[in-house]
Amino acid sequence: MRNYGVADSQSADIERLARLMTVRILTPNASGSGAIVRRQGQVYTVLTSWHVVAFSQQQTIIAPDGQRYRLLGAPLQLGNADIAIAQFRSFSTYQVTRISTDLLTVGEPVFAAGFPMYQGRSLTTTFEQGIRGFRFTQGVVSVLPPKSLAQGYRLGYTNDIAVGMSGGPIFNSQGLLIGINGRVKNRDPDFGVYAFEDGTEPSGALLEQMVNSSWGIPISTYLRFVSPYSSSRSLL
């Protein structure tokens, strides 16, 4: 793994934490990832991408220990962003992700985690994989645009992510959650994926940076809807 100014031991510590906080989400039509952000008694709240959970009523969460759970009720999209919260019930104890409230800066190290689909696309084999195939990548913040892209995307980073890692956590060098994965690099700009939410388009130089970056939704989007001290369950 390429080093971005973070000691190997520190990176290894963050990876161990990520393995304890990251879940795999499976539906009949999609595979994604998520981060455990809250525990209330036996109910856990998972933060993920809306596009992972939006189109199916049959969803399974595979917890970090490999146990499988059905969701409690329907996932909830937060505003118009590609971000959602979902819940499951368990008597087991799972690690809850700590959240950063610090401002991000271009060039700071970041770590992305999640569960790519097996060999890119196979849902059946991915379901059988369980928690195998966990991926953890290191990079830096590459783009912080002056305004949000459509669906709440506002965090560009150099980490390589793959199909199936959507909804998985993005951490800073302290192991704190700063966002969730959502879009892989090198999407075709002709489809409007790099347009700002107000309908304007980025300049040529900025567009090139955007195309060469993976994209996530910053954790501030989640915090606008759910105070760290309030109950996210009340939103469901």
N, C-alpha and C positions, 0 to 999 in steps of 0.2 A: 504493500500500500504506500503510495506516495505520501511523504511527510509535508504538512503545511504549517510548520512551526509548532506542532504539538508533539510532545514526547510520546514515544511508542507505548509506554506504560499508561499514560493518560488516555490515549486512544483505546487501548485494550480495556481500561476501566469503563469507558463510556460504552463500548460494545457490550460488555457484560451487563450493564444497566439496561441497554436497549433490548437485549434478549429477554429481560424480565418484564418489560413493559409493552412489548409489541405483540399484537395478535394478528392472526390471519382471518379474513372474512371471505366466506364462500357463499355464492348464490348459484342457482341453476344456470345463470348466464354470465357470471363474472367472478373474478377473483381479485381481492384487494387486501389491504392491511389496515391497521388502526393502532391507536395508542390509548392505553388505560389512563384516564385523567382524573377519575374520582372513584372513591368507594364510600358507600353509605350502608352500613350494616352488611348485608349479603348481596347488595346490588352494586354492580360496577358500571361505570359510564365509559364508553369508548368514543374517541374522536376519530373521524375518518372522512373520506371524500364522499360527497353526495352522489357522484356518478357511480360509486361502487354499490350503494345500497338502494338506489332510487327506484329500480325497476323490477323488484321481486318481493314477494311476501314470504318466501322461504329462504331464510338466511341463517348461516351457521357461523359462530365464532369459535376459532380454535385458540385456546388460551396458551400462554407460554409454556405450560407443562404438558401440552398436547390434549388436554380435556376439551370436549366439544360441547357447546351450549347453543340453544336457540335464543333468539332475541326476545326481550320483553316488549311486546307491542311493536309499533312501527318506528323506524328511525325518524329523526326530525332534522330537516334542513334548516340551517341558520341563515335567515334572510334569503338573498338571492345568490349567495356564494356557494361554491362547490365544496361545501363542508357540512358535516352532519354529526349528530350525536346519536348513539345507540346504547342500549343497556342489556346486560345479562345478569342472571342470578347464580351465585356459587357460594358454597360453604368453604371453599379453598381460599387461601390468602395469596393475593397477587400484588406485585409492586405497582404503586401509583406514580405516574410521571410528575416530576416537579416542573413548574412552568416559569419561564423567564419573562420579566416585564421590562428588560433593558432594551434600548433602541439598538437596531442592527446597523452595522457599518460594512461597506464594501471591503472585501479582502479578509474579513475575519473567518477563521476556520469553522466549518460546519460538518455535521455527520448525518447521513441519511440512512434509514433502516426500513426493512420491509421484506415481504415474501414474494419474489417474482413467480409468475406462473411457470409451471414445469415446462421446459423447452419452449417457452414463449407463449403457447396458446392452449395447451391441452387441459381442459377443465377436469376431466375424469381423473387423469393422473395427478393433477394438482391436488384434488380432494384426497387422494390416497397418500400424498406426501406428508400431510399433517404439518408439523412445524419444521420439517427438513427444508433446506433450501434458503434459510434465512440469509439475507444479504445486508452488509454494512459497508458504506462507502464514505470516503473522506474527501472534502473539497473546501472551497471558500465561497462566500457570498460574492456573486459576480455583478448583479444588477439589482438596484433598488429604485424602480422607476418613480417619477414625481407624482404619478397618480396610478390608481389600480387598473389592471387589465380587467376584461370581462370576467365575471364569476369570482371576483375577489383575489385573483392572482397578483401578488406584488413582491414576491421573493424569488429572485433568480440566483442559481448557484451552480457550481461547476461539477458537482457530484454526478456520476452516472446512475440513473435509476432505470428500472425496467417495468414492463407491463406486470401488474400485480402488486407493485410497491405503492400504488396510489393509496393515500390515507395513512401511510406509515409515517413515523415521527422524523422530524429534523431537529437535531440537538446542536447547542453551542459547545464551546470547549469546556464548559463547566458541567456538561451533561444535563442541561436544562432544555425543556421543550421550547422551540422557537417557531415551529410551523409544522405543516404536514405536506408530504409529497403529493403531486397532482398531475404534472405533465412532463413527459420525457423530452429530451433535446431534439432539435432538428425537425420540428413540425413544419408543415408547409404553410408559409405565411399567407398564401392565397385563400386559405380557409378562415382567415380572420382571427386566428388564435392569439395574435399579438396585438390586436386592437385594444385601445383603452376602453373602459366602460362607458365613457362619454361619446364613443363612436369615432374619435380621432385616431390617426395612425402614427406610429413612432417614426422618427427620422431614419435615414439609411444606416447611419453608424450605430444608433441605438438598436435598430431592428436586427442588425448582425449580431450584436451582443445577446439579444433575446433569443435568437434562433440557436445560438451555441450554448444556451443555458437550459438546465432543468428548471421547472417552476413549481413553487409551492405557495400555500396560503399562510400568511403569518399568523402566529398565535393570537395576536391582538384582535383578529376577527372573532375568534371564539370568546375572548374576554369581554368584547363589547356586548355579547348576549348573556354570558354567564359570569357573574362576579365570582372570584375565587372563594368568597365566603358565603355564597348562596347555593341553593340546591338546584343542580341541573335537572334533577328528576322532575321538578315542578314544571319544566318546559315540555315534558312528554305527555 
